[in-house]
Amino acid sequence: MIPRTRKGRVLVGLLVAAAILTAAAALFLFTARNPGDVSNSDVSFGGNQGNANKPKPTTASFDWPFYGYDEARTRNFPVSTPIRPPFKVKWTVFSKVLLEFGPVAGGKSLFLLKNNAALYSIKRSTGTVYWKTMLGELAASSPAYVDGIVYCTVLVSKKGTAHGSVVALDPARKKVLWTRQLPSRTESSPLVRKGVLYFGSENGTVYALRAKDGKVLWTFRAGGAVKGGLAYANGKLFFGDYGGHVYGIDATNGRERWTSGGGGALGLGGGSFYGTASVAFGRVYIGNTNGSIYSFSTSNGALAWRVGTGGYVYSSAAVADVPKLGPTVYIGSYDGKLYALNARNGAVRWTRSAGGRVSGGIQIIGDLVFVSSLEKKTTAFSARTGKTIWALDKGMYNPVISDGKTLFLNSVTALFAYKMVPREAKAAK
């Protein structure tokens, strides 16, 4: 019925206008959170996979120095002979505390930072705990191990505060060399290169500290919290922030080389960048809470492609040039899938169920791609075909690291060591 009074007609008009605005707002939010796919073929692609100084798995004292394995955070660990199950448990270190981030390896030890900010030194061959020490109240990152020193970022350094810290320790002497308190929290897994320590923080500050004593060399202020670690390639550091920006900055002085995104600009679709970026083939690869995976040019930040998924993308990508497949990006989503994408143009090579929502990073070991899900499952797929090679009901966030002989699997509250079996040796049995 049409109102007969002017007041009634005005009221109906206001209600209709409100409904239109509500629908428009809902449409805007949907499109902002679910932007369409993009592919720009004119963005350059090529160069080496990551860094020329990628660590080599050669000895029992081999180092796995960083979260993501190398400076470019490619998460690609080559082995001379492909491995296949059965993987036999060598030892287990149990815990009552969440293990969100995996260990790093240095010397003959593993260094594991638990979520209660307890740092453990574990004998790699037997699982014996050499020592443990408390660095604060809360942590959510992997350490770094460089030149015999362990570096850790601490999310909360003291109970009841919102301050983090960064700590350097000499593991041989179990001695804290220096500690720097920070004005905000940090869960950015540290990177160390040529005597400089790099990491981000929740107030948007990116730090470059002198590794030997913690002196601040420079800082950079991003447009939002920097949760992930920084990736390095060709003189630049790459990372995303919670303001929806992705950056390339000079590693020497912190000057901005380029920035992309922010508020849905350049077709990015808004959202926040949580995961640690991966760098390979002249591109930066990073996921976003708007459900998309992005590829940017390392030289100028140009958007090369964007591919949407059915859920948040907190996961960090693994990148490799796979024989008989080509350059490929592997990344997980909250939609429960592992995506294998063409690194050049974002085309989907294959997708597989990850057994649940994926929050942690992906890891390539040889020709296998490992992923863990929040539903406590870890799966290893063939990097080329996506065929399931191994699966077990353990793991939750970041799955495995290796020294070429052993898989160290990060479960919810336990660290497992599995003996790796070369494919030829298994076939000969």
Secondary structure, 3 states (H helix, E strand, C coil): CCCCCHHHHHHHHHHHHHHHHHHHHHHHHHHHHCCCCEECCCCCCCCCCCCCCCCCCCCCCCCECECCECCCCCCEECCCCCECCCCEEEEEEECCCCCCCCCEEECCEEEEECCCCEEEEEECCCCCEEEEEECCCECCCCCEEECCEEEEEECECCCCCCCCEEEEEECCCCEEEEEEECCCCCCCCCEEECCEEEEECCCCEEEEEECCCCCEEEEEECCCCCCCCCEEECCEEEEECCCCEEEEEECCCCCEEEEEECCCHHHCCCCCCCCCCEEECCEEEEECCCCEEEEEECCCCCEEEEEECCCCCCCCCEEEEECCCEEEEEEECCCCEEEEEECCCCCEEEEEECCCCCCCCCEEECCEEEEEECCCEEEEEECCCCCEEEEECCCCCCCEEECCCEEEEECCCEEEEEECCEHHHHHHC
